[in-house]
Amino acid sequence: MKFLISLLLLTNLSFAKNLEPVQGLYYCDQGNEESICDQILKTYYSGQNLTAIRVEYVGQCGSMGPYTYYCEKGVCEDPGLKFVFKDNRTYYWTNKQYGFECYFKKK
């Protein structure tokens, strides 16, 4: 399953750099852990290039953040978390430390 997800993500990377993710509230549509919280996404650009996102974790998490993740070619990450944009309203999120993963969709 992880191989398939990785393959799909690599296929979409060439398109991801031109994406303009919609800001707002996202929910976990397909994930491997029920405690994954909703996320409020804010985007930052340099020209047309996505350079960073700020994410606040909300819902059952209360409110944590916002945290900033720097981006390159449609992938935003830090040592613990990774966001890969599939399109303007969907992204793949993974918590590298715990192995949680989810496809998030815009509410």
C-alpha positions in Angstrom: 0.0 0.0 0.0 2.8 2.4 0.9 4.5 1.7 -2.4 1.3 2.5 -4.3 0.9 5.8 -2.4 4.5 6.7 -3.1 4.2 5.9 -6.8 1.0 8.1 -7.0 2.8 10.9 -5.2 5.8 10.8 -7.5 3.5 10.9 -10.5 1.9 14.0 -9.2 5.1 15.9 -8.2 5.6 17.3 -11.7 2.2 19.0 -11.6 2.4 20.0 -7.9 4.8 23.0 -8.4 2.1 24.9 -10.3 -0.7 24.2 -7.8 -2.3 26.9 -5.8 -3.8 25.1 -2.8 -7.1 26.6 -1.5 -6.7 28.0 2.0 -9.1 27.0 4.7 -10.3 24.0 6.7 -9.4 20.4 5.6 -10.6 17.1 7.0 -9.0 13.6 6.9 -10.9 11.8 4.2 -8.9 8.5 4.1 -6.4 7.8 6.9 -4.9 5.0 9.0 -5.6 6.6 12.4 -8.9 7.9 13.8 -7.3 10.6 16.0 -5.9 12.6 13.0 -7.2 16.1 13.4 -8.7 18.6 11.0 -6.3 21.2 9.7 -6.6 24.9 8.8 -4.3 25.6 6.0 -2.8 29.0 5.0 -0.5 29.3 2.0 2.5 31.6 1.2 4.0 32.3 -2.2 7.0 33.9 -3.8 5.7 34.9 -7.2 3.8 31.8 -8.4 5.8 29.3 -6.3 4.4 27.9 -3.1 7.1 28.6 -0.5 5.4 27.7 2.8 2.2 26.7 4.5 1.0 27.4 8.0 -1.2 24.7 9.6 -3.3 24.9 12.7 -4.6 21.5 14.1 -8.2 21.9 15.2 -11.2 19.8 16.2 -10.6 17.0 18.6 -7.0 18.4 19.0 -8.4 21.6 20.5 -6.2 24.1 18.8 -2.5 23.5 18.2 -0.3 25.8 16.2 -0.2 27.3 13.7 3.1 25.7 12.6 5.0 26.6 9.5 6.3 24.1 7.0 8.5 25.2 4.1 7.8 24.0 0.6 9.7 23.0 -2.5 8.0 21.7 -5.7 4.7 21.1 -4.0 6.1 19.2 -1.1 6.1 20.9 2.4 7.8 19.3 5.3 9.9 19.4 8.4 11.7 16.5 10.1 8.5 15.1 11.5 5.7 15.8 9.0 5.2 15.9 5.3 2.5 17.4 3.0 2.3 16.5 -0.7 -0.3 18.4 -2.7 -2.3 16.2 -5.1 -4.4 19.1 -6.5 -5.7 22.5 -5.3 -8.2 20.9 -2.8 -6.5 17.7 -1.7 -3.2 16.8 -0.1 -1.4 13.7 1.3 -0.2 14.2 4.9 2.1 11.9 6.9 3.5 11.9 10.4 6.9 10.3 9.8 7.6 9.5 13.4 4.4 7.6 14.1 3.5 6.4 10.6 0.1 8.1 10.5 -1.0 9.1 7.0 -4.1 10.6 5.5 -5.5 12.2 2.4 -7.0 15.5 3.3 -9.8 17.2 1.5 -11.1 20.8 1.6 -14.3 21.2 3.6 
